[in-house]
Amino acid sequence: MLPEVEAWLRGRTSSSDDWPLPGLLKAKGGTTVSVVLPARDEGETVGEIVTAIRSELVEAVPLVDELVVIDSRSTDDTAARAAEAGATVIAQDEILPDLKPFDGKGEALWKSLAVTSGDLLVFIDADLREFRTSFVTGLLGPLLADPGVVYVKGCYDRPLRDAQNGGGRVTELVARPLLNLHWPRLAGFVQPLAGEYAGRRSALERVPFVTGYGVELGLLIDLLELSGLDALAQVDLGRRVHSHQSTEALGGMAAQILQTAWSRLERQDMMIPLHEPSATLAQFRRGASGHQATVRDVAVAERPPMITVPGYRSGPAR
């Protein structure tokens, strides 16, 4: 590990316990905070998360100014449960309707910039179980304490069945090797693909968003280039429990992450591309007549920096 990264780990890694509420409220001053949950078919969990944030960080203590769920084409009662719990719910495709719609989590995150107004944005996945509001307070801590920090990633243990750290298979098999190979200054991030992170609007609106599963890797790489390593931080949030994807689904995620890395290597002049990467992924299942191929599109679409979108003025543009 680079000496620069070792120093960063010591200076820019903290725990959620390091950021108690009274200190955050004092540091908040006139800074506004938006919490965003991108959600697709998360009716089982989204209401509990919204209820906890609203009761503890909006009503009991005025830390969060805005609580928004971006409904990403759910077919269940996600939107109804989120609204009943007290969130503002906005359908992904109703935001910036003049643009061609894309699918994916990154699309929901990017569009949230256009319908929120907070100086700081906190992104929380809507499938979390055993959710604690220390996820939100921990991520806000470094941003409220130090104006030089622009982006904070959560890190945690990810149990998978009986293995305490068995989750995060795509992280260990794809993302971490990629970062160590090509962006070694990011090697200190424990969970580079974590879905819980926070950032300053002034930084997030100046970087592109991959619309699919490569969004977390893309943001990390692009914000490093925009602001430098010392402007990034991570916070230990303890333990994260959520539903796990099948190995086949993880293969599709990995393919999009590899596509995202390819685009950054090319954009940053870190390679000389001699061909266009294939945008399809062939996977196999055994059927009655043997192994049968399933081919899926894993092309990665990308939204430009929000600040370049006509009509956007660093705040809500509904």
Helices and strands as residue ranges (DSSP letters): H 3-12, E 13-15, G 16-18, H 21-28, E 33-39, H 46-53, I 54-59, E 66-71, H 78-85, E 88-91, G 92-94, H 105-115, E 120-123, E 128-129, H 134-145, E 151-157, H 169-170, I 171-175, H 176-182, G 184-186, E 197-200, H 201-204, E 209-210, H 215-227, G 229-231, E 232-239, E 241-242, H 247-267, E 280-287, E 290-297, E 302-303, G 306-308
